[in-house]
Amino acid sequence: MGVGAVGGAGIVNPLVNTQFQYQEVGVNVDMTPRVHPNREVSLKLKVEVSSVTGTSTIGGIQQPIISQRTIEHDIRLKEGEASILGGLFERIDTKTLNGWPGFAKIPFLHYFLSDTKTEHQENEVLIVLIPRIVRMPIFTRENLRAVASGPEQTPQVRRESSLQAPVAAPPTAQQPAPAQATPPAAPAATSPSPSAVPAAGTEQAARIRFEPQSLTVKAGQAVTLGVVVENVKDLFSIPLLLQFDPAVMSVEEVRHGGFLSGGTQEIAIVQRVDKARGQAIISATRQPNTPGVNGSGTLLGIVIRGLAAGTSPLAIVQVNARDSQQKAIPLVTGEATITVEQ
């Protein structure tokens, strides 16, 4: 609120500029949900109950006095499970004195010349929350199945998703060594010229890897490791299962890499990190009714933290990439080596 300028005769301009601001009064609920892969929902709640308790005159204008009560909750519920929030309790005591003016306050005589009325009012607000999940990433039993990684003499091997070639899965379990030749053999079955396909398939094979593939950090230090995809076509969603040594390092956060969004839209990232087992389940999905993306780029940023001195592999043990038609995209996966120093 402001007052106009002083005139030449020293008289203050009586025009007053008044501004009003509207504020919501009542029960306000701010909620931030997070969906977990096991169909549970974490809710960060802020419940505010406000009401007008009186007025105050400032500058000749009556302004309301607003009282506020706020509580914050962090709860985790299963889909369809009900949670009742209580504790918003309000009690109002009103005391009214009726009688003759002046005589109502005289000791002893006020019992004959006046009467007192006391009212008690209690209000309690209960909020029932029932989460409903609209859409979940696609995780099947194949996503959590172990994958053959080749001989121990090879420190870094190319590993297939179990959904890439399900027909060849039984021979792979009996003969781990030839599993490295499975990626070029899959496209050869659909080509009339098998001899030319392995060389071309090796160059153009869709891959997912870490960048950099080896990293050295200090204990307690947090760094970001990139997850890069190469030569993908129509990539729409990609759930991942990461494995690491929980005694050496931990996964703290998953960040947006920019490739899956195409630079024009937001993507949905769902993450669940089990630090005790050394596993991280991550899912990145584009918005519904949009085409996939093509090419190569940084898919995600994984924030890792060194815990104790040692060396830990950070491996992509499962991947279930899908295109915009919900068809599986075969990817060759890799791993990174994290060295933690004191």
Secondary structure, DSSP 8 states (H G I E B T S, - for coil): -EE--B-TTS-B---EE--------SEEEEEEEEE-TTSEEEEEEEEEEEEEEEEEEETTEEEEEEEEEEEEEEEEEETT--EEEEEEEEEEEEEEEEE-TTGGGSTTTHHHHEEEEEEEEEEEEEEEE----S------GGGGS------TT-SS--EE-TTT-GGGHHHHHH-SGGGGGHHHHHHHTT-S-TTTHHHHHHHH--EEEEESSEEEEEBT-EEEEEEEEEEEEEEEEEEEEEE--TTTEEEEEEEE-STTTTTTS--EEEEEEETTTTEEEEEEE--TT---EEEEEEEEEEEEEE-SSEEEEEEEEEE--EETTS-B---EE-EEEEEEE-
